[in-house]
Amino acid sequence: MSQLHTGSCLCGTAKFELKGEFKKFFLCHCSRCRKSSGTAHCSNLFAPGAELTWLSGEDKLSFYKLEDTNFARTFCSVCGSNVPTDAKARGIVIVPAGCLDTDVDLSPQAHLFTGSKGNWDEGFENVPAFEGMPS
């Protein structure tokens, strides 16, 4: 069943629409994802056969592929936010979950490359949580 999702980058320059269904949702802890996101992991959704349409800002997108690997990122050249990558050769659209403006019905299915996760990536359930910036 085809679904419609919309999303954007942080500054709103790049806006997109995705028609298709998310089949996989992975949290990747590899060093490449950590470096590209600056966080413990990347949260990526995978939509095989989906149709990605850029509504605005396509001319402001940059693409980076790490040579001799499958690692690639599409990002807004204005604000640096990761946005979907249409991996046409693989027949899949890879969507960073954080750039979606619509809800996702799929929960993360697995943590990947945990052997290379940061040594500080443990025990988050014990860290205090605040709804906003603490005073």
Protein Blocks (a to p, Z undefined) as FASTA:
>chain_A
ZZddddddfkomaccddedddfbdcddfbfklmmmnopabdcddddehiacddfbhklmp
ccdddehiabdcdddfklopacddddfknopacddfklpcbdcfbdcfbdehkllgcfkl
ghklmpccdfbdcZZ
